[in-house]
Amino acid sequence: MDIETIARSIVDATDRREPLDRIFPDETGLSHFRVQQEVVRLKVERGDAVAGFKLGNIAKAMQNRFGIDQPDFGYIMAHQFHPENVTLPSEDYIQPFVELEPAFVLKRPLGGKHTTSADVIRATDCVIPSLEIIDSRVRGWDIGIFDTLADSGSTGAIVLGSQPRSLSDVNLADMPGRIDIDGRTVMTGNTSEIYGSPISAIAWLCRRLSEYGITFSEGDVVLPGSCLEAIEMQPGTDLEGVFEGWGGVRVRYGS
């Protein structure tokens, strides 16, 4: 199959909420990322817009959870952002999991093969607690690294909180986080699990994306990866992600 055909199959699976048995056989990371870019082109063609980028599976807990031994990454589209304290209809997803991570909002362009943590700090306007809903278009999450690269890092939705902070006001190298379901803590973690610090993770992402000529723009939202193991979502539950001493973000899944 050619790249456009494969990309259209991913878009169709997303629209129908019907997973694929597999995206396509293992070839090279570049060809699979070109599939992702074609998916983005198709979405933009029908009215969506690129709003940022995500890094996934950089924490060991996430690699263990899905059997992926290296990070993935993908574009975030504008339609994937949802308000907090609302209900996400369960029929809009295939087999979703929820993650907690700090979202970075940029005030200036960022990127290049020599990007450092200092560059990330200078470019960051604020950070916000966020929930990322991941939702693979591959049946049963039977994925390899090339499947998830083609599938935009399995991104399903992003829910941003309402407590932005300057990087100088939070210690992202050591911040405990947790996810509560219906008021009960079900998973804990620490931002130090995100490549030592989410700031370092984003610098790594910039260097990796420089191989494709990709940089970030002012206003982009960049997600560095989850600080804890993803939790499978069940309809009819209230979800809350909380960073200790900072704040949280809530959403309800299903009716």
C-alpha positions as CSV (number, residue, x, y, z in Angstrom):
1,M,0.0,0.0,0.0
2,D,1.1,3.6,-0.6
3,I,1.4,6.2,2.1
4,E,-1.9,8.0,1.3
5,T,-3.9,4.8,1.4
6,I,-2.5,3.8,4.8
7,A,-3.1,7.3,6.1
8,R,-6.7,7.3,4.9
9,S,-7.2,3.9,6.7
10,I,-6.1,5.5,10.0
11,V,-8.4,8.5,9.5
12,D,-11.3,6.2,8.6
13,A,-10.6,4.0,11.7
14,T,-10.6,7.2,13.9
15,D,-13.9,8.4,12.3
16,R,-15.7,5.0,12.6
17,R,-14.1,4.1,16.0
18,E,-13.3,0.8,14.5
19,P,-9.6,-0.3,15.0
20,L,-7.3,-1.8,12.5
21,D,-5.7,-5.2,12.9
22,R,-2.4,-3.6,12.0
23,I,-1.3,-0.5,10.3
24,F,1.4,-2.0,8.1
25,P,4.6,-4.1,8.3
26,D,7.8,-2.8,9.8
27,E,9.9,-0.8,7.4
28,T,11.7,2.4,8.5
29,G,10.9,5.1,11.1
30,L,10.9,7.7,8.4
31,S,8.3,6.1,6.2
32,H,6.0,5.5,9.2
33,F,6.4,9.1,10.2
34,R,5.6,10.2,6.7
35,V,2.3,8.3,7.2
36,Q,1.6,10.4,10.3
37,Q,2.3,13.6,8.3
38,E,-0.1,12.4,5.6
39,V,-2.8,11.8,8.3
40,V,-2.2,15.4,9.5
41,R,-2.4,16.7,5.9
42,L,-5.8,15.0,5.4
43,K,-7.1,16.4,8.7
44,V,-6.0,19.9,7.9
45,E,-7.6,19.5,4.4
46,R,-10.9,19.0,6.0
47,G,-10.7,21.9,8.4
48,D,-8.5,20.9,11.4
49,A,-5.2,22.6,12.4
50,V,-1.9,21.7,14.0
51,A,-1.8,22.9,17.6
52,G,1.3,21.3,19.0
53,F,3.3,18.1,19.5
54,K,3.6,15.2,22.0
55,L,6.3,12.9,23.2
56,G,5.2,9.5,24.4
57,N,6.6,6.4,26.1
58,I,9.7,8.1,27.3
59,A,9.0,7.0,30.9
60,K,10.0,3.4,31.7
61,A,6.5,2.8,33.2
62,M,4.9,3.6,29.9
63,Q,7.3,1.5,27.8
64,N,6.6,-1.4,30.1
65,R,2.9,-0.9,29.9
66,F,2.7,-1.1,26.1
67,G,5.8,-3.1,25.3
68,I,7.5,-0.3,23.4
69,D,11.2,0.1,24.0
70,Q,11.7,3.6,22.7
71,P,9.8,6.9,22.7
72,D,7.1,7.8,20.1
73,F,6.0,11.3,19.1
74,G,3.2,12.9,17.1
75,Y,1.3,16.0,16.1
76,I,-1.5,17.4,18.3
77,M,-4.5,18.7,16.4
78,A,-6.8,21.5,17.5
79,H,-9.9,19.3,17.6
80,Q,-8.2,17.1,20.1
81,F,-8.4,19.7,22.9
82,H,-11.4,19.4,25.3
83,P,-12.5,21.5,28.3
84,E,-12.0,20.3,31.8
85,N,-14.9,19.4,34.0
86,V,-17.0,18.2,31.1
87,T,-18.0,14.7,29.9
88,L,-16.1,12.9,27.2
89,P,-18.6,10.6,25.4
90,S,-17.3,7.0,25.5
91,E,-18.6,6.5,22.0
92,D,-16.0,8.9,20.7
93,Y,-13.1,6.5,21.6
94,I,-12.0,2.9,20.9
95,Q,-10.0,1.7,23.9
96,P,-8.8,4.9,25.7
97,F,-6.2,5.2,28.5
98,V,-5.5,8.3,30.6
99,E,-2.1,9.9,31.4
100,L,-1.0,12.8,33.5
101,E,1.7,15.2,32.3
102,P,2.7,18.9,32.4
103,A,1.8,20.7,29.2
104,F,4.2,23.3,28.0
105,V,2.9,26.4,26.2
106,L,5.5,28.2,24.1
107,K,6.0,31.9,23.8
108,R,8.6,31.7,21.0
109,P,9.8,29.3,18.4
110,L,11.8,26.3,19.6
111,G,13.8,23.5,17.9
112,G,16.9,22.4,16.1
113,K,19.5,19.7,16.5
114,H,21.4,21.6,19.2
115,T,18.4,22.3,21.4
116,T,19.3,22.3,25.1
117,S,17.2,22.5,28.3
118,A,18.1,26.1,28.6
119,D,16.5,26.7,25.2
120,V,13.3,25.0,26.4
121,I,13.2,27.2,29.5
122,R,13.6,30.4,27.5
123,A,10.9,29.4,25.1
124,T,8.3,28.3,27.7
125,D,5.5,30.8,28.5
126,C,3.9,28.5,31.1
127,V,3.2,25.0,32.1
128,I,-0.3,23.6,32.8
129,P,-1.5,20.3,34.4
130,S,-3.0,18.1,31.7
131,L,-4.6,14.8,31.0
132,E,-3.8,13.1,27.7
133,I,-6.2,10.5,26.5
134,I,-4.3,8.0,24.3
135,D,-6.4,5.8,22.0
136,S,-4.7,3.5,19.6
137,R,-6.2,2.8,16.2
138,V,-4.7,-0.7,16.4
139,R,-7.0,-3.4,17.8
140,G,-6.2,-4.4,21.4
141,W,-3.2,-2.0,21.6
142,D,-1.2,-4.7,19.8
143,I,1.3,-2.1,18.7
144,G,5.0,-1.8,17.8
145,I,7.0,1.5,17.6
146,F,6.2,1.9,13.9
147,D,2.5,1.5,14.4
148,T,2.4,4.2,17.0
149,L,4.6,6.5,15.0
150,A,2.2,6.2,12.1
151,D,-0.7,6.8,14.5
152,S,0.6,10.1,15.9
153,G,1.7,8.6,19.1
154,S,-1.8,7.1,19.7
155,T,-3.1,10.6,20.7
156,G,-6.9,10.8,21.3
157,A,-7.6,13.9,23.3
158,I,-6.0,16.5,25.5
159,V,-7.6,18.2,28.6
160,L,-5.8,21.2,29.9
161,G,-6.2,22.4,33.5
162,S,-6.7,26.0,34.6
163,Q,-3.7,26.6,36.8
164,P,-0.8,27.8,34.6
165,R,2.6,28.3,36.3
166,S,5.9,29.7,35.3
167,L,8.7,27.2,35.2
168,S,10.3,29.1,38.1
169,D,7.2,28.4,40.3
170,V,7.3,24.6,40.0
171,N,10.0,22.0,40.3
172,L,9.4,19.7,37.4
173,A,12.5,17.6,38.2
174,D,10.8,16.3,41.3
175,M,7.0,16.7,41.4
176,P,4.7,13.9,42.6
177,G,1.6,13.3,40.6
178,R,-1.4,11.0,40.8
179,I,-4.6,9.9,39.0
180,D,-7.8,9.5,41.0
181,I,-10.9,7.7,39.7
182,D,-14.1,8.5,41.5
183,G,-12.1,10.0,44.3
184,R,-9.7,7.1,44.8
185,T,-6.1,7.2,43.9
186,V,-5.2,4.5,41.4
187,M,-1.8,5.4,40.1
188,T,1.1,7.6,41.3
189,G,4.3,8.8,39.7
190,N,6.8,11.6,39.6
191,T,7.9,14.1,36.9
192,S,11.5,12.9,37.4
193,E,10.4,9.7,35.5
194,I,10.0,11.8,32.4
195,Y,13.6,11.6,31.2
196,G,14.9,13.0,34.5
197,S,12.8,16.2,33.9
198,P,10.1,17.1,31.4
199,I,12.3,20.0,30.3
200,S,15.0,17.6,29.2
201,A,12.4,15.4,27.5
202,I,11.3,18.3,25.3
203,A,14.9,19.2,24.5
204,W,15.4,15.5,23.4
205,L,12.2,15.8,21.3
206,C,13.4,18.9,19.5
207,R,16.7,17.3,18.6
208,R,14.9,14.1,17.4
209,L,12.5,16.1,15.2
210,S,15.3,18.1,13.7
211,E,16.0,15.0,11.6
212,Y,12.7,15.8,9.9
213,G,13.1,19.5,9.7
214,I,10.4,20.1,12.3
215,T,10.5,23.0,14.8
216,F,7.8,24.4,17.2
217,S,6.1,27.7,16.9
218,E,4.9,30.4,19.3
219,G,1.7,29.3,21.0
220,D,2.3,25.5,20.4
221,V,1.4,23.1,23.2
222,V,4.1,20.5,23.7
223,L,3.5,17.4,25.9
224,P,6.7,15.7,27.3
225,G,5.1,12.4,28.2
226,S,3.3,10.9,31.2
227,C,4.8,10.8,34.7
228,L,3.0,7.6,35.5
229,E,1.6,4.4,34.0
230,A,-1.5,5.0,31.8
231,I,-4.8,3.9,33.2
232,E,-7.5,2.2,31.1
233,M,-10.7,4.4,31.2
234,Q,-14.1,2.9,32.1
235,P,-17.4,4.6,31.1
236,G,-19.3,6.4,33.9
237,T,-16.2,7.5,35.9
238,D,-14.8,10.8,37.1
239,L,-11.1,11.2,36.4
240,E,-8.7,13.6,38.1
241,G,-5.0,14.2,37.6
242,V,-3.2,16.0,40.4
243,F,0.3,17.4,40.7
244,E,1.2,17.8,44.4
245,G,1.5,21.5,45.4
246,W,0.4,22.7,42.0
247,G,-3.0,21.7,40.9
248,G,-5.1,19.3,38.9
249,V,-7.4,18.7,36.0
250,R,-10.7,16.8,36.0
251,V,-12.9,15.2,33.4
252,R,-15.8,12.7,33.3
253,Y,-15.7,9.8,30.9
254,G,-19.0,8.5,29.6
255,S,-22.5,9.1,30.9
